[in-house]
Amino acid sequence: MQRQMSFDLDRLWKWYDNEPSLRCAVITGTGRAFCAGADLKEWNVKNSESSTTNLDKWADNGFGGLSNRRGKKPVIAAVNGLCLGGGMEMILNLDMVIASETAKFGLPEVKRGVVAIAGALPRLIRTVGRQRASEIALLGRMYTAEQFLSWGVVNKVVKLEEVVSEALRWAGLLGGWEAEGPKDSTNRIEHGVYKTMEGGDNMKEGVLSFVEKRSAVWKNSKL
């Protein structure tokens, strides 16, 4: 996902929250992916353009306008395929997740010197426990929909051709209920930590090495 799309989606979710005729929303992807995360090529360009941090990289409500959203209305994810990095950070802050049998989940950021800091880690710990959350965040592996179903991240697993229709069915049920109160707020990661990490050489090197298709050359961490 490119930066502009993140801002566009943020505006969409704000409109949704303030549109009285809408009660529930469903988000899905096309092709092989639900969302495979940030566009690292664009990220690398922004790193090279400025020596300062880019806290404006994402919208007010985080990656895709969802990873730190504190909206008033429910959003359901219909995960059709790859759900990685920022894509997974989005679904961890959604209300329900319907996944296809072929969906894959993961936080591969660690392989590029990046931390999943758009809101995922506190929620992941609350959902799957500290040890499993550490495994997901620190090893950078991919997981099946069935595995995440057993860990409580996914609500239901269906065939690929049924994932959107099933999410819409659940949305139809929710749409019949009154929902005036805001959803529980989530803890925001301190901006100071994000600025320190994003301004570091290792994050820039991780993104650059991805673009150049080579192994990263890390420096000793100052975090």
Beta strands, then each sheet from edge to edge (+ up, - down):
strand 1: 25-28
strand 2: 33-35
strand 3: 75-79
strand 4: 82-84
strand 5: 96-100
strand 6: 104-106
strand 7: 142-144
strand 8: 156-158
sheet 1: 1+ 3+ 5+ 8+
sheet 2: 2+ 4+ 6+ 7-
end
